[in-house]
């Protein structure tokens, strides 16, 4: 795996670089967490507003998909270098799952 920190002989430069990177990553996680809370509130409002199921269900599923992406990329650190193999397995599993759901939907509907 590749390390994302500098390896200079100057310890103060290394510490400053790591603090900057950690602060940036923490800011991304806090913003993502706030957006996920907002999406959850919007989903509750959509259900509570009494909208039709034809709008509410796909809307909630869309918000859930966005939250899954946020979970993977920010909280499980899939956006970092060195996580290509786990990402490949996750996406392969997603593809197999979607094909399976599509196959069963096709069998049931036709």
N, C-alpha and C positions, 0 to 999 in steps of 0.2 A: 504494500500500500504506500501511497505517497503522503508525506507529511506536508502540511500547509503552513509551516512556520519557518522563519528564516533560521539559518544556522551560522550566524556570524560570531566572531569572537567577542563582540561587544554585548554584554548581558543587558544593558539598558535598552538597546535597540530591539533585542529579542522580546523583552518584556513589554515594551511599548507596542510592538507589532501584534503580539498576542492579545493584549488588552483591547487594541483597536478592533481586531477581528472578532473577539468575544462580544464586545459591545455591539458591533454590527449584527452579529448573529442573534443576540438577545433582542435587539430592536425588531428584527424580522419575525421572531417568534411571538413577541408581544402583539405586534400588528396582526399577525395571522390569527392569534387567539381571539383578539377583539373582533375580527371579521367573522370568525366561526360563531362566536356568541351572537353577533348581529344576525347571521343567517338563521340561527336557531330561533331567535325571537321573531324574525320574519315568517318562518314556517309556522310558528304557533299563531301568529296574527292571521295568516292565510286560512288556517283551520278555524280559528275563532270567529272570523268574519262571515262565515257561512257561505263561502264560495262553492261553486259546484265541484263535484269530484273530478270532472273532466279537466279542470284547471289545477285543482289542488294537488292531486296525486303526482302528475308529471312535474309540477313545480317543486314539490318536496323532494322528489327523486333527483332533480337537477341540483338542488341545494345540497343534498346528501353526497352526490358525486363530487361537487366542488370541495366539500369538507374532507372527503377521502383523499383527494389530491393534496390538499393542505396538510393533512396528517402525514402522508407519505413524504412529501418534499421538505417540510419544515420540521416536524416533530420527530420523524424517523430518520432525518438527515439524508434522504435519498438524493438531495441536490449536491452533495459533496462528491468530490472526486474519490475514486476507489470503490464506488458502490454500483458499478455497472453490472456485475454478475447477479447480485440480488435483484436489481431492477429488471434484468432479463427474465429471471424466474417469476417475478411478480407479474410482469406483462404477459408472459407465456401462460400463466395460470388464469389470468383475466381473459385472455383470448379463448382458452379451452372452455372456461365457464360460460362465456357469451355464446360460443358455438353450441354448447350443450343446451342452454336455455332456448336458443333459436330452433334447434332440432326438435325439442319437446313441444315448443309452441307450434311448429309446423305439423307435427304428428297429431296434435290435439285439434287443430283448426281444420285440417284437410282430411 
